[in-house]
Amino acid sequence: RSEAISAFQVPLRRNVILVFGVLAAQSIHLASMHLPMMQNILNVQPINFRQWLIILSMSLVVLVTMEVFKWVRGKA
């Protein structure tokens, strides 16, 4: 959301379009994995809990890395 300001300091309501865009994209992804017609077209299947944890872990690594980068950059 910002290369200079912490993700935890910017209120979500400040960028409503971004929030709705992310929600819409995730809804499409979930629908594609769970609707039988889309599963057949895209040749996909729902992911299990372990896979969700892996995705969450990878996402958190990016978030933490960027927050540390912003903090270090702000100190310089």
Contacts in CASP RR format, 6 or more apart in sequence:
PFRMAT RR
TARGET T0000
AUTHOR 0000-0000-0000
METHOD contacts of the structure
MODEL  1
RSEAISAFQVPLRRNVILVFGVLAAQSIHLASMHLPMMQNILNVQPINFR
QWLIILSMSLVVLVTMEVFKWVRGKA
1 7 0 8 1.000
1 10 0 8 1.000
1 15 0 8 1.000
1 18 0 8 1.000
2 10 0 8 1.000
3 70 0 8 1.000
4 70 0 8 1.000
4 73 0 8 1.000
4 74 0 8 1.000
5 70 0 8 1.000
6 67 0 8 1.000
6 70 0 8 1.000
6 71 0 8 1.000
7 63 0 8 1.000
7 66 0 8 1.000
7 67 0 8 1.000
8 67 0 8 1.000
12 19 0 8 1.000
31 38 0 8 1.000
32 38 0 8 1.000
32 39 0 8 1.000
32 42 0 8 1.000
32 44 0 8 1.000
33 39 0 8 1.000
33 44 0 8 1.000
33 45 0 8 1.000
33 46 0 8 1.000
33 47 0 8 1.000
34 46 0 8 1.000
38 44 0 8 1.000
39 45 0 8 1.000
47 55 0 8 1.000
END
